[in-house]
């Protein structure tokens, strides 16, 4: 008889939810993770600390209040790294305690160390003391997450040349910074450091940034970041990064040279699978360390599952949680529905971006007719109260059945607001529901009614033309 019914490698969002789901179904469950990484990368170097850092930046710089109190308004004049990390350390400490408590009260055994496969049912646990012990399980869930991908040609030192993990441990706020990569992580940190007053240059080999987002939203973000003195170098590739006594020199293939106090690489993520000895379990990972799974998150070895960032797109904490729960239910023979195809995306730039459904470009390419309804925060009483005159909510509406095809939001609270649109879309609701619904006043949620009225007015004009 195996030691456990389920053994989970990794305690991040996916692993934690898988373990607790199985435990609530009465299974004997264990989790393996390093003692300093309970909660996973998401809690210690990824989602939670970066979003907490963002809140500290917004609070201390007073950035969101400047429309009300003037462009020179700041809560604290000389912001130090200690000011920023104090809030982060507090939140991470509290969340770690919460996760340990959840595992404990659900009777999930937590082993401190790292694991590797001995065979497809057995894990060798290497404890912090260096000793090894074997643990067997009927089902195993791989939820080891990812680490930042590092180009071999770049010498990272954690002080001048950084990745998205160790940027949180910098000694001081840099006066100038180069960020290589205009993806989600790169743009989140670009906006944060720009808000702190760093002169930021973003280098991206593609022609643009955040190509999964609405074009108008991306243009709005670009405008706001340029207003914070961010420079963009699109279509450029980094040839070399040279460390100097006073910082680093980024050399581009075009010949341009960009001096800065620090350089941060945001060049994607690499699955943490290279030390798992996957071959012992009859498994393999691709060159980015990702494991292939089926619709139930099963690997080719049917009793071994993989969830979270280690299986690739969409690589979000929110989706990892749902994947972990679904994998545990399937392994335990419990009925589980398929994850809904409508998954919201939240990007914590300054201001926030969030969307669900399709973009205008996607609908145009698919030859799907649509009408647009827009609400601007400056038209809302709540927008005036909070000092956000730039935010916008956009609804994409089908003229045929009046359902919502996409919702796109840019501004304060975007990642919260998007769930109203997600719910209406998921329940098959129409724009008419939003027109007839009563929203609290004054709120940002009222933007849905304003945008819905705008869309229905446009639809009415179309109907008149057809008549």
N, C-alpha and C positions, 0 to 999 in steps of 0.2 A: 504494500500500500504506500503511495507517495506521501511525502511529508505534508503537502498542501494540495488543496483542490486547484488553487490558482496562485501563481507567483508572478509578480509584476516587477519589471526592471525599469525603475524610474518613478519618481513621485511628483512629476509635474502635473499639469491640468489633466492630461489624458490618463496617465497612470493612476493618479489619485482617484479619479472618478470610476475607473475600471475596478479598482480594489474595493472601494466602498460599495459599489453596485453589487459585486459578487458577495461581499460580506453580508449585505442586507438580504440576500437570497439564501443565507444560511451556509455559505461555503467557508472553508478554512482558507484564509488568504494571507499572503505575505508580500511585502514590498522591500526591494533592495535599492538603496541609494546612499550616496556619500553623506556623512553626518552634517556637512556644511552646505548641502544642496537639497535639503528637504523642501519640497515645493518646486524643485526643478529650476531650470534656466529662466522660465517665465517669472518666477518670484525673485530670483537673486540678481540676474543681470539683464533680463528682457522686459517683458510687458509691465510688471508692477513697478520696478524702480524707474524705468524711463517715463512712465505716465505720472508717477509721483514727482519726479524731477520737473516735468512740465508744469505741474500745478505750483510747485515752489517758484519756478521762473515767473509764471504769470502773477503770482501774489507779490513777490518781492520787487519785480520791475514795475508793477502797476500798469503794465502795457494795455490791458483791456479797459482801463479807466481814463486813458488820455484824451479820448473824444470828449469826456465830460470835464476833466480838470486841467487840460492843457498838455501839450506834447512834452513838456519838461517834467511831468509828474512821475515820481518814483517813490516807492515806499521805503527803500533803502538805497543809499547812494553807492557805496562800495560793497557789492555782493561778492562774498567769498565762496569757495567750494564747501567750506564747513556749513555755511548758511543753507546751501542747497542739499547737502547730504544728510543733515540732521533729520529732515522730514522723511527722506527716503529710508534711513536706517530704522526710524520709528515704525513706519508702515511695514517694512519687510519683517521686522522682529515680531510684530503683532500677527501678521499673516502666517508666519512660520508656526507660532504657537497654536493658531486656529487649525492648521493642517495636522499638526501632531495630535491635537485633541480629537479631531474627527477620526483619524486612524485608530487612536486608542479606544475611543468609546464604541467603535464598531468592531473591536477585537481583531484589528489587522496587525499582524506582527511586522515590525519595522526593523530590518537588518541594516546596520551601518557598514558600508563598504561598496565594492563594485562586483559585478557578476560577469561570468563568461560561460558559454555553453561547454559542457562535457559531452553530452549527447542531447537528443531532442526532448528529453524529459528532466534533465539534470543540469543544475547551475553550480559552478564553483564560486562560492562567495569568498572574496578576498577582503578580510576585515582590516580595519585601520591599524591594527597591531602587526599586520603582515601575514597573519595565519590564514589558512584556507580551510573551508569546510564545504561539504556537498549538501545541496538542498534539491529535493525532487518535487515535481508538481505534475498534476494531470494536464493542466493548461498553463501556458506561459504567455504573458503579454509584454511585448517590447515597446517601451515608451521612453526611450533614452534621450529623445530630443536632438538638438543640433548645436553646433558651435559656429561662430563666424568663419566664413571661408577666407583663407589668407593666401594671397599670391606668393609663390616661392621666391620671387625676385625681390620681395620687400622685407626689410629687416624691422620687424615690430619690436618696440622696446617698452610699450605700455606707458610712455611718458610723452614722447614727441610724435611717434608714429603709432596710432592706436587702431583698435577695431571697436565694434559696437558694444563689446563686453567691458573692456577696460577703460572706455571713455568715461565711465561712471566713477573711476578712481583717479582722475587727473588731479594734480596738485593745486592748480589755479585756473581761473577762467582765462583762456587764451585771448589775446587782443586780436589775433587773426587766425583763421583756420581754413584748411582745404578739406572738403568732404568729397571722397571719390565714390560715386554711385548716387543716382537720383531716384532710388526706389523708395519704398515706404519708410524704412529705418533711416536712410540717408536724409530724406526730407524732414522727418520728425526732428532729428538732431540739428539740421540746418536752421530750422525755424527757432528752436530753443536757444542755440548759441547766438543767433542773430538778435533775438530779444534781449539777451544779456549784454549786447553791445559788441560782440565779436564781429570782425569783418570777415564774412564767410564767402568762400568761392566754392561752387559746386561743379565738379567735373563729371560728365556723363558721356559715354561713347555713343549712346543712342541720340536720335534727333530731338527727343523730348523726355518728359518725366511723367510718371504715374499714368501710363497709357491705358490703364483699366478704368480710369475715371472719366467723368463728363468733361468735354473739352472746355466749356465755359468755366467750370469749377477750377480746372487746372490753371487756366489763364488768370482767374481771380487770385489764386494762391501765389502765382508767379508775381503778380502785381504787388501783393502785400509784402512778399519777401524782398522784392527789389526796393520797396519803400523802407525796408530795414537794412538796406545796403548790401543785400546778397547779390553776388555776381554769378552768372551761369555760363558755363563753357560746354555747350552741347556739341556732339559730334567730335569730341576730343578723347584721346586715349592717353593714359599715363605711361610714359616710357620708363621713368625712374623716379625714385624719391631719395634725395640725399639728405643725410642728417648733418646738421651743422651745430656749432656751439650755441647759436641763438635761435635755433628752431630747425626747420626743414625746408628744402627746396624741391618743389614738385616740377618735374620736367615733362612736358607733353610731347607726343610724337610730332606735333606740328612745329615744335621748336620753342613754344612759349614756356616761360619759367615763372612759377608762382611761389614767392617766399611767404612763409607763414610760421606762426609759433607752433602749430600742431597740424597733423594730417590724420584724418580718420577715414578708414576704409569701410565701406558698406557694400561688399561685393558678393552678397548672397550668403547662404548658410550651408554647412556641411553636416550630414547625419553622423551622430555619435555611435557608429557601429563597428569601427575598425578594431576595437578591442573585445568584441563580443564572441569571437571565434564562431561566426555564423555557420561556417562550413561543417562544424561538428554536429549541427542540427539539420544539415542538408539545405541550408539557406545561403543566399548571397545578396549583396547590396550593389547598387549601380555606382558609377564614379563619384556621385555626390553623396554617397553613403545612405541612399534611400532604399527602403524595402518595399517590394511589390506586394499588394494585398488585393483581395476580391471585395465584393460589395459588403461583405460581413466583417471586413478587416482581418480575414484569415490570410496567413502566408501560405506558400505551397505546402508547408507542413501543417496539415489541417488543424491541429490542436494548439498551434502557436499563432498568436495574433500580433499585430503591430498597429499602433495608433499615434496620432499627433504629428509633430513636425518631421519625424523620422520616415513618414510615408509620403512627404511632399505636399503639394498644393492641397488646400489653401494655407496650411501652416499657420493657423490662428489658434489662440488659446481657447476661444469659444467653441470652435469646431472640434478641437482635440478632446474637450470635455465630453461632447456628445458621442464622439467616436469611441472613447473609453467605455462609456455606459453601454453603447450598442454592442461592443465586442464582448463585454462581460455577460450581457443578457444572452447573446448568441451562444457563448461557451457553456452557459448554464442551462441551455435549452428553454430559456424564457422568451415568449413572444416579444418582438421588438419591431416597430415600424421603421421604414426607411427615413433617413434624415431628409428634411424638406429641402427642395432645391433652392428655395429662396433664402439665401444666407446673407445677412448684412455685412458690409465691409466698413470698418472704422479706421480712419487714419488720423493719428493725434498730432497733426501739424498745428501751427498757430496761424489762422483759425483751424478748427477741426473740419474734416471731410468725412461724410458717410453716405453710403448709397446702398440700394437694394434693387434688383431687377436689371433691366437692360439700359444702355446709354442711347442717346440719339444716333450716334454713329452706327451702333449695332443694329438698331431698328431700320435705319436707312439701308444698310448693307443687306439686310434680310428682306427688304421691300415690304416692311410692315408699316402701314400708315399710322400716324400718331399726331396728337395735338399737345401743346405745351401750356401748362398753367404755372405761373410764377408768383411767389410772395417774397417781398424784400423786408428784411428785419426793420429797416428804417420806417416802414409803413405801419409797424406794430407798436403799440404802446409799450409792450415789454422790451422791445428792441431799444426804444429810447431810454427806458429806465436803466437798462444794464449797460448802455453806451455802445451797443453794437449796431452801427449803421451800415455795415457791409455784408451781413449775412443774407443768405438767400435759400429758399426752398423751391425746388422745381418738381412738378408732377408731369409724367408722360402718360397720356391718356389715349386709349383706343377710341376712335370715332365710331367704330362699329358696334361694340357692346359696352363702351364707357368704363371698362375696367382699367386699373392702373397697370402700366407696362414697366414703369421704373420710377423710383423716387430718389432724388439727389439733393443733398443738403450741404451747405458750406457756411460755417459760422459757429457761434457759441451753442453748446449743447447738441451739436449735430448728431453725435453718436447715440444720444438718448432719443432725440426726436425721430430718428429713422424707424424706430420700432412701431410707431403708429402706422406708417405706410406699409411696413412689413406685415403687420397683422391684417390690415385691410386687403392687401394683395393675397395673403395666404388663405383668407376666408372667401376669396372670390368677390369681394366688395367692389362697388363702382364709385366713381367720382361723386355721384349723387348722394351717397351716404355721407361723405365729407361735407357736402353743401348743407345737408339737413341736420347734421350733428351739432350739438352745442358744446363749445370748448370753454374752459375756464378763462376768465379775462381779468387782468392782462397776463397772457402767457405766450411763449414762443410757439406752443402747440397750435395756437390760433392761426399760424401760418398755413396750416393744412386747409382751413376753410377759405382763406384769402386766395390761395393757389387754386383750389377747386372751383371757386367762383370765376376766377380768371379763365380756367380751362373751359368751363361750361359756356361762358360768354363767347369764346372762340368757336366752340362746337355749334352754338346757336347760329352764328354767322354762316358756318358751312352749310347747315341745314337750310337756311334761307336761300343760299345760292343754288342748292339742289332743287328747291321748289321752283 
